[in-house]
Amino acid sequence: MLKEELIKRSPVRVLEKSIHGGLGSGNLGVITARKGVGKTACLAHLAIDKMMRGQNVLHISFTDDPHHVENWYRQLFDELTRHYQLENAYDVFEEIKCHRLIINFKTEVTFDHIRKMIREIEGGSDFIPDIIIVDGRDFENLSVEILSGWKEFSKNQNAAIWFAAVLHRENLQCNDRGIPSPVNRFEDLFSVIIMLEPVHDYIDMKLLKDHDSKNLEKLRLKLDFHTMLISNHRI
């Protein structure tokens, strides 16, 4: 399969259609799940799709070092290659790598520090991110003011920003719209909220918020436990 055909047939197109064209520049989205369920893999799959379409991805990690994050991308790309029998896979990966930058913060830093670093990256390398992934951020200690800063930054950058958020292990503490804690404290700031939920031999992708839509579609997408790829959920 050629790269262009893979892009066209990607299950990410199903996600974009379900959420009215995608997250969209200037918006915040979040994928939430219990620890170890597949948040990073899901976001990396979304990122690879963007990279293959020539868009720049900035991956910010607060937990894993850059080499570990890089391995996630490489493994997922290899799985995509095998699943879709992608032609010239090595050349494709070399081609798209220039569209991704990974940075890691091993200690707690302020949002102003992160914003300053992104500005320096843009000024020094002309790397302007179209999508920013924020992985490993502690939502339990996150304030509305800080996330509002990210929201303003996404608008100024004209970039979409996806977060990964860890759910409470025992009690989901959902609000009246079914959005669990700690994400529900920031419901108004997120345009799209997706929860990953293990079900039997797969991980279901459940849409909890879709911009201003009152009628949420069933995504009919899942994460495969073995490959950690997003795929169509035929039921």
Buried (B, 14 or more C-beta within 10 A) or exposed (E): BEBEEBEEEBBBEBBBEBBBEBBBBBBBBBBBBBEEBBBBBBBBBBBBBBBBBEBBBBBBBBBBEEEEBBEBBEBBBBBBBEBBEBEEBEEBBEBBBEBBBBBBBEEEEEBEEBBEBBEEBBEEEEBEBBBBBBBBBEBEEBEEEBBBBBBEBBEEBEBBBBBBBBBEEEEBEBEEEBBBBBBBBBBEBBBBBBBBBBEEEBBBBBBBBBBEEEEBEEBBBBBBEEBBBBBEBEE
